[in-house]
Amino acid sequence: MPNDAWDAPVNVSFPHLDRQIVSGPFEAMTCLTDRWPNMSGLKFLRARMACKAALDGRLPAHDARAVFIEAVDEAGGRTH
């Protein structure tokens, strides 16, 4: 079973939304699906694919974390 937790959580905030702590690819997928301000963009799509691959054990979780952070930046959010 793949490790589904990140070494360090990502604190994510978007304008007009509460801050969310994302601790792994499963929570990242939830954020990408339920809380994302604009469900488009190359980095958004890459983040969804990377998180899915991490959950399936095809990609290390830390790689999915890096792609997720890039997607947050693309969407105008902030990481803390």
VENZINOR-V108064 format. One record per helix or strand of 2 or more residues. SS is the DSSP state (a for helix, b for strand). FROM is the first residue (numbers start at 1). TO is the last residue. Records with the same first field share a line. If there is no record, write none. Layout:
SS = FROM-TO + FROM-TO
//
This chain:
b = 10-13 + 20-22 + 78-79
a = 25-34 + 42-55 + 61-74
//
